[in-house]
Amino acid sequence: MKPRIMTLIVAFVVAVSSAVFAGAPSASADGLSNPSGTLTVSCGGAEAFIQVDWKRADQVTVRWRIEDTGTEANKSPVLRIQARGAEGGEAPFIFPSGETYFILRGGNGHHEIGLKSDWNPDNIPNINHLRVKVQNGTTEQGVFCYQERDIFNWSMIAHKNAVAKRGAPYVLGGVGDPGYDCSGLVYTSYNPIANFPGWPVRRAVDMWNWANNNQNPGKFYAKKIDTWSADLKVGDLIFYKTTAEAVGHVSFWEGDGQIFDALQPGTTVDYRPEGGLYDNRVAVFRILGVDTVATVVNP
């Protein structure tokens, strides 16, 4: 009996150890393999690198890394992350210590990494953005400077808004009441989102041109995704060549060969197989946004 008990104990320890370390690579130095977006926040020798994978309008995977890149002696960098709702509401990120902040100890050159999968703050139906704050010392030590930056979740909220229009008729040039065309669906799904600066263009071909020319990270920018790769995420915008124009159609990617769009007269806004449009892909873009809220030195 005792050998069997010992065997079970060993098996249990091995299983638990495997479960613990199996998740470790996701938070390793290599980071997430295909994040939706990234953000760097730094001030006075304290730097955080944040990767986010927006799962839904209300759910996100967050991988964080904070490093002491040269703070003053006896000062410890501090990291805070907060989810903020499109309709109001805030929720602090809880670190493994159970606190709403992470204090990095160990001195210059030291760093720590963490990962929280599928974070879903229960009081926020749409996570408009994460606000990340880094300061180069604790309150007790004295803070020399801090920086706050936002990273936005507009693509998944826009996708949710678009799906809410399912069943509306295709109307050429339509932006609602009663229906939409392909770019009208994109336009009206993004523009009501809080903090979204607004599409400066309306037609699919103009959206494509704008995305090509606005790929540098800013309050509102486009990230180009390899057109034929497996890196596409739900909510990414696919542009197609359908006429003599460079681009004549845009749709939301749904995964598994499916898209969501307003296709053509006689159809409704709906999910559909990408089908014949696949060979006409011109480009894929993910609509993102980052913003510096504040950088304060000697507060």
Buried (B, 14 or more C-beta within 10 A) or exposed (E): EEEEEEEEEEEEEEEEEEEEEEEEEBBEEEBBEEBBBBBBBBBBBBBBBBBBBBBBBBBBBBBBBBBBBEBEEEBBBBBBBBBBBBEEBEBEBEBEEEEEBBBBEEEEEBBBBBBBBEBEBEEBBBBBBBBBBBBBBBEEBEBBBBBBBBBBBBBBBBBBBBBEBEEBBBBEEBBEEEBBBBBBBBBBBBBEBBBBBEBEBBBBBBBBBBBBEBEEBEBBBBBEBEEEEEEBBBBBBBBBBBEEEEBBBBBBBBEEEBBBBBBEEEEBBBEBEBEEBEEBBBBBBBBBBBBEEEBEEEE
